Amino acid sequence: MVEGDRREKSSSDTDVSDSRVPNGCGSKDLELSKLRRTQQPTTTCLPAVVPPLKTSALPDKAHNGGGGGGGGGGHDAERGVVPPPAPPGVGSDKADFEGAIEATGYGKFHYLLLAVCGFVSTSEEMDVISMSFILPSAQCDLNLNTHTKGWLNSIIFIGMMVGAYVWGSVADSIGRKKVLIAISFMNGICIVASSFSQTYELFMLFRFLNGAALGGSGPVIWSYFAEFQPKAKRGSMLSFMAAFWTLGNLFVAALAWLIIPSGLGYHSDTFLYNSWRIFLLICAVPSFLVAVFLFFLPESPKFLLTCGRSEEAMEIFRKIYQINTGNDKSDYPVKHLILDETMCPKEPKKPLKGKYVNMMVDIYDNSRMLFKSPLLRFTFISITINFTFHIGYYGLMMWFPELFNRFDEYSRMHPGESASVCEVTEYVVAMGTQQQGGVCNDKIESAVFMESLITVAAAIPSNIVAVLGMDRLGRKFFLVFSTFTSGICAASMYLVRNKVHNLIVSAVFSSVISCGNAALDCLITEIFPTNLRATGVAISMVAARLGGIIGNIVIAMLLDMYCPAPTFIVAALLIGGGLLCLFLPNTTRAPLS
């Protein structure tokens, strides 16, 4: 028995209400309920922005209190009291955000969204990991040694640190979709420019700008994708999107294997455009494609609701419903959208000098709120976990092709002999291609690329497990298991004695840390409220990029100076950082705050 049965109402006649009961924060656990009540006090939304339910839609009966129980909701409706929001059932015409998303069904739109957003992640990972395949090939062109290779690996993360914060904050101010389109185009242009760079300095500049664009891709795309997912499927679908990182690794490894050893390119006395530059140019193609695809996707409805653009959000819900079910938009069952306090748009600020000044003020306000109680603890833990995790992830993953190449070089000169990673490194630095003043050799055997391809392919089974189990076993289980196991793998690198051992340990490390990466992305995306989500994820990503920088520079320095240190440092940081997730709230199958 619902109010929508008492009168006819077209789909365009949609009311949005801020009818709340005390402590009516949904089913999120106590931690996040406290967080929302503290951050956004319970206030009536501005009528000019979010109109209340029309009184004609309600029976003229006395208000009898706002009880919070699930039972008796129909009687409350008859008394004129809007019950706590729940996912809409048959005949229901009122829902909160979670109910509105569930009412759209799950189908073609969500799979199309997954394909486009996953392609964004694929593009991002290709651009980051491509450098690990370029380094051995570009060492002669750009006059690289181990130290400069470490900085070249790190410069993209420096750019990503800057870009993550700026773009993430802008996305919380002007919207997810616009930012994603802008950074995708910028990313593609910077990759093309870097492929034409003839000097180390110019190449570094464009890699930095490339990183500045990439930095916004991660936090914004995860926030954007998560805000379209119903709580029952959010974990599995976020894990599914994380699997596109593995797809990016596979694609870039296969592409490097096909192109870099081929010897393709143009050579002259004044200009060089060889095979690794062609490889880099092709890596730019996905960035341009995703920029075009994003034009055809809608803005996040959850973001629109926090901005007070309720009718735009409702129109997006209707369109998703039409695509998923094939029914007319007017059949969408939700007519009244109920907002809790986290969805109430902020009171408009006094206009300043211009929209850019207002945007900068929003960025500052969003950042300040993340470092105030009760969000401060979540922010601190997410920063620490991302920092330690990505020291291990990028600190080792980016150097695997280099290690494979060093083992290959050693085995050519010492066939059949066993040697540890440290012994191989000592030989290559003292007598091989890395020796000071030695003859540079950029000829890379195809076996090196094959080993790299096997390493990244090992992540496929773990990604499948993450997709199937993320909403059953939970984010924390996968993250703790991953960091503990990958930490053991990192320490085991010290025991490696030949190419086969190196390949096995690298493949296991790649598999388990990829599973943890999916869990970390889910957890960090879910713990921040909507109006601060992109900024919160962005600040966490800044810490992740800082971890990538330190991981690459420290490993580059210690690998040649004191070889055993990097593996044990990485192992300790991975295990210690992963355990911190136990202090975060459980977000598995909980409504998105």
N, C-alpha and C positions, 0 to 999 in steps of 0.2 A: 504494500500500500504506500504509494508515493505521491508527492504533490503534483508531479508531472502528469498523472492520470486525470486530474480534475479539470484541466483546460488544455486546449491545443496550443502548441508553441513551436514555431519554426526553428530550424537549427541556427539561424542567425540571431534569434532572440535569446541570447545567452547571458545569464547573470553570473557574476562572480562575487562570492561572499567571503567575508573574513569572519565567519561565525566560528568561535572557538569556545571550548570548555576549559575550565581551569586545568593546567598541566596537560593540555591536549596536544602533545607533541608527536603523536604517532607511536609506532612500536619500536623505535630505536632504543637501545639500552640506556641505562640511567646516565652514563657518562655523557652521551651526546645530547640527551634531553636537557641536562644541566647546561651544557654548552650553548644550546640554542636559546634557552630562556635567559641566560646571562648576557649573551651577545645582542639579542634582539628583544627588548622588553615587549610584553604583550600590550599592544596598542591597537586602536581601531585604524584600519587603513583609510587613507584619504578618499572621501567619496568621489572627488573629481577624477581620481585615477582608477579606483576599483569600486564600482557601484555596489551597494548592498543588495541583497535579495529583495525583489519587489514585494511590498506587503500584500499585494493582491494575490500573490502566489501562495500565501500562507493562510491557514484557517484562522478565523477570528476567535482564538481561544487564549486563555491566560497562559502566560509563560510560567512554567512550573520548575524552573531550575535547570541547570546544565549538567546532569549526571554524566559520568565518563564511562560507564559500563557498556559492553557490547550488546547486552540484551535490552529489549524494550525500545529499540531504536524506532520502530514503527509508531509506537505510542507517543514518543517524543515528537515525531514529525507531526502527528495529529494535534499535539498541544502547541505547535508553532515553534518548537525548539529543534534546531539542526543538530543531529547526533554527531558523535565523533566520526570523521570521514573514514570510509572503508572502500576498498575496490568495488566498483559498481557491479551489481548482479543484474539479472534479467529484470527489466522494468525500472531500474533505478535511474534517476536522472541527475543525481548529485555525486560528486567525487572530489577527493583531494588530488594532488598531482600524481601520486602513485596510481590511484584508481583511474585517472584519465589516461595515463600511459597504458595500463593494462586493458582498458576498454578499446584501444585501437587494434588489439590483436597483435600477434607476432607473425610476421610473414615477409613478403617481398621487400617492403621498405627497409626493414631492419637488416636484411641480408645485403641489400644494395649499400646501405650505410656502412656495414662491416667491410664490404669490398673496398669502398673509397677510403674510409679511415684506415683500414689495414694497409692500403697502398701508400698512404702518407707515412705510416710507420716503416714500411719497406723502403721507401725512398730515403727516409732519415737514416736508417741503419746502413744502407748502401753507401751513403755519403761519408758516414763516420768510419766504417770499417774498410772502405776502399783504400785508405792511406796505408794500411798494413800490407797491402799487396803492391802498392806503388813503391814503398821505401827501398826494397832490394833492387828494383829496376831503375829507380831514379837516382841512385847514389852516385853514379858517374856524371849524369847530366847536371845535377845540382851540387855536386862536390860535397856529399854528405859523409859524416862519420857517425858513430854511435850517439854522441852528444847532440848533434844537430838533428838526427833522426828522432830523438826523444822530444825535442822542441817542436819538430814538425808534426809529430803525433799529438802534441799537447796544444798547439795553437788553435785548433778547431774547438777544443774544450774551453779555452779562454774566451773565444767568441761566443760559445754557447752559454757560458756563465752570464755574460752581459745580455745576450738575447733572451735567455729564459726569463729573467726578471722583468725586463722591459716589455716583451711581448705578452707574457702572462698577465701582467698588470693591466696592459691596454685591453686585453681580451675581457677582463672583468669590467672594463669601463665601456667599451664600444661594441662588444660582441665577439663570439668565437669565429663565425664564418668569415667575416671580413679580414680578420687577422690571418687566418689560415691561407686564404687566397694570396694575400700580400707576401707572406713569408715564403710561400711555395715558388712564386715568380722570382723573388729575390735570390732564393737558394739556387735555382737553375741558372740564372745569369752569372752568379759568382763562380759556379763550377765550370761553366764554359770559359770564363775569363781566366781561371787558374790553369786550365789546360793549355792555354796559349802563352803562359808566363815562361820566360826564358831564364830567369834568375831566381835564386833561392829567396831573396828578399821580396820580390814581387809575388812569388808563389805563396809565401807566408802571409802576405797582406790579403790576398783573395781567399785563402783558407780561413783566415780570421773572420772575414765578412761572411763567408759561407757558414761558419759556426754561429755567427750572430743571427743568421736567418734560421738555422736549424734549432737554435736554442728555444725558439718559441713554438716549434712544431710539437715537441713532446708534451709539455704541460697543457697546451691548448687542445690538441687532438684528443687527449685522454679525457679531459673535462667535457668536451663536446660530445664524444661518443657515449660516455657514461650517463649523460643527462637525457638520453633517449631510451635507456634500458630499464625495464621493470625489475624490481628487486630480486625476483626469483631467478632471473637469467643473467643478472649483471655480472656476477663473478665469472661464469663460464664464458660469456661473450667478451669480457675484458681479457680473459686468458686467451681466447681465440684471436683477439687482435694482437696480443703479445706474440703469438705464433708467427705473425707477419714479420717480426724482427728476424726470426730464423729464416723465413723465406728471403728476406733481404740479404742475409749472410750467404745463403746458398746461391742466390742469383749472382751476387758480386764475386763469389769464389769461382763459379762456373765461367762467368764472363772474363775474369782475369786469366783463367786457365786457357780459354780459347784465343784471347787477343794478345796478351802481353808477350808470350814466347814466340808469337808469329813473325815478329820482325817487320810488321806493317808500319808505314809512315812515310814522311817526307824529310829529306836531309839536304841541307845546303850549308854554305859557309856562314850565313848570317841567321838562318832560322832552322829550328829543329822541331818536328812534330812526329814523334815516334809512337810506338805501340802503346806505351803506358798512358800517353796523352789521349790517344783515341779511346782507350778504355775509360778514362776519366770523363771524356765528352759524352760517351754513351750513358754513363751513370747519371748525367744531368737530365736525361729524357723523362724519367718518372716524375721529377719535380714539376715540369711543365704540364704533364698530363693530369696530375692530381689538382693543379690549380684550375684547370678547365672543368674537371669533374665536380669540384666543390661548388661551382656556380649553380649547379642543378639541385643542391641540397638546401634544406631550410635552416634557419637559425635555430639554436637550442631553445625550445619552448620554456624550459626552466629558467634560463637567463632572461627571456622576455618577461616572464611573470615577475621576476625580481625588479624589473624596470617599470612595472606598471602597465605593460603592453599586453593586457589580458586577452583582448579580442584577436590579436595576431597569434598568440599562443593557441587559442582555441581553434583558429583556422588551420593551424599546422596539425593539431590533433585530428581534425576532421579529414584532412588530406591524407595523413598516415593511415587512418581507418579505411579510407576509400582504396588506397593502394593495397593494403593488406587483405582486405575482405572482398573487394570488388563491388561493394555496395555503394549506394549514393552517399555523399557527405551528409545529407540531411538525416540519414539513419543513425548517425553517430549517437550513442545512447546518453552521453553526458551533456546536459544542458546547463547545469549549475556547477561552477567550479569553486570549491571551497578552499580558501587559503589559510594556512596556519601562520604563526608569527614570522617564520623564517621567509615566507614568500611575500610579506607585506612590502611594497616598495618604500624606499626611504623618502622622507620628506624632501621636497626639492630645495636645493641650496640657493642662496642668493647668487644671481648671475655675476660672474667675474668678467674679465676682459674678453674672453673668447673661449671657444670650445676646447682649445688645446690647454689653456690654463686650467679649466675645469677638469680635464682629463688628468693632468698632472696632480691636481688636488686629490682626485679619486685614487690614483696610484699610491699616493702618500698615505691616505686614510686606510686603504686596504692593507698596506704593509704594516702600519702601526697596530691595527687590530689583531694581526697574527702574532704579535709579540706582547700581547696583553692576556692576562688570565681570563678564561680558562683555556684558551687556545695555545698559550705559550708552551705548555708541556708537550702537546701534540706536535707543534712546530719544531721544537728542539729535538724530539726523538726522530721525527721524519728526516730532519737535516742530518743527524748523526748516522742513521741507518743508510741513507743514500750515499753519504760520504765514504763510509767504510766499504759498502757493497761495491761501489764503482771503482774504488782503488783496485779491488780484486778483479772485477769484471773486465774493465778496459786495460788495467795494468798488465794482465796476462794475455787476454784475447788479442789485443793489438800487437803483441810480440810473438805470437805463435808462428806466423809465417816466417819471421826473421829467425826464430829458433830452428824451424824446419830447414831453412836455407843453410844455417850454420852446420847442422848435423850432416846435411847433404855434402857440403864442402869438405868436412872432416872425413867422411866415409870415402870420398873420391881419392884422398891422399893416404888413407889408412884402411884399405878394404878388409872387412872382416874383424876389425878391432872394436872393442867396446870402450866407451868413454862416457863420463858423466856430462851433464849440461855445463858444469864449471870447467871441466877439462877441454871440452869442445870450444867453449868461449875463449879460454886462455890461448888455445892454438890459433883461432881465427884472428884474435887481436894481435898476437905476437908475430905470426907468420903468414896469415891468410889475407883476405881482401880487406880486413879492417886495420891492418898494420899501418902505422904512420909512414906516409911516403910511399906506400906500396902501389902497385899497378892496379887501377880500378877495374873491376870486372862486374858488369851488370847482366851477365848471362845467367838466367834462372832456369833450372831444370823443371820440366813439366811435373815431375814427381812432387815438387814442393807445393804446387797448386792443388794436386790431387790429394795430398795429405791435409791441406787446409780445407778442402771441400768435404772430406770425411769428418773432420773435426766439427764443422758447423752442421753437417747432416745429422750428427749424433744427437742434436737437440730436438729433432722431430718427435721421437717417442715421448720425451719428457713434456713437450708442449701438448701432445694429445692427452697425456695423463692429467696435466694441469686443467685443460678444458673440461674433462669429464669429472674431475674431483674437486675443483676449486669451491663450488657451492656445497659440497658434501663434507669435505675434510677441513675446509676453511683456509683463509689466507695465512694465518700464523703457522699452521702446520707445515705448509709448503715452504714458507720463508725460512723457518728454523732448520728444517731438513736440508734445504738447499745450501744454506750458508755453512752448516756444519760439515756436510759432505764435500763441498767445494773447497773448504778450508783444508780438509785432509788431503785432497788432490793437490792443492798448491804446495803443501809440505812435502808431498811425495815426489815432486819434481826434482828434489835433491837426490833421490835414489835412482833416477832414470840413468840407464847405462847404454842405450842404443836408440836408433830411430823408431823401432817398434814400440819400445817402452814409452818413448816420448809421445807417440801417436795415441797410445791407449790412454795415458793419463790426461792428455789434452782433450780427447774425445769425451771422457767421463766428466771432466771439469766443465766443458762446454754444455753438456747435457743437463747436469744438475743446476748450474748457475742460470741457465735459461729458464728453468722451471721457477727458480726463486725470483727472477726478474719479473715474470708474470704476476706472481703473488705480491711483490713489492709495488708494482704499478697499480694493482687493484686496491691495495690497502691505503696507499697514499692518496689516491684519487677520492676515496670514500670518506676519509676522516674530516675533510674540510667542508664547511657549509657552502651552499651554491654561490652566494655573492662574493666569496673569497676563494673559491675552489681553484681557479686558474692561477691566481696569485700564490696560493699556498703550494700547489704543485710546482709552480715555477721556482719558488725559493728552495724547495727540496731539490729541484733539478740543478739549481746553481751549485748546491753542495755536491750533487752527483758529478757535475763537470769538474769541480775543484778536485774531487777524488780522481777523476780521469787524468787531470793535469799532473797531480802529484804522483799518481801511480806510474805514469809514463816517464816522467823526469827521474824519479827515484830509481825505478827499475833500470832505466838507461844508464844511470851513473853507477849503481851498485852491481849491475850485471857484469861490467868490465872491471870494476875496482875490487869488490868483495862479493863474489858470486852467490854464496849460500844465503845471504841476508834477504833478498827480495821474496823468495818463496815463503819463508817463515813469517815475515812481516805481513804479507798478504793473508796467510792462513790465520794469524791471530786477529786481524781486523775483521775478516769475514765472519768468523765464529762469534766474536764479541759483539759486533754490530747487529748480527741477526737476532741474538737473544733479546735485544732491546725492544723488539716488536711485541714482546709479551706484556709490555707496559701500555700498549695502545688498546683502545676499545675494540670489541669484536664487531665487525661490520658485515659479516657473512649473512646474507639474506635479510639484511635490515634495510629499511627505506633510506634512500639517499637524502641526506640532511639538506 
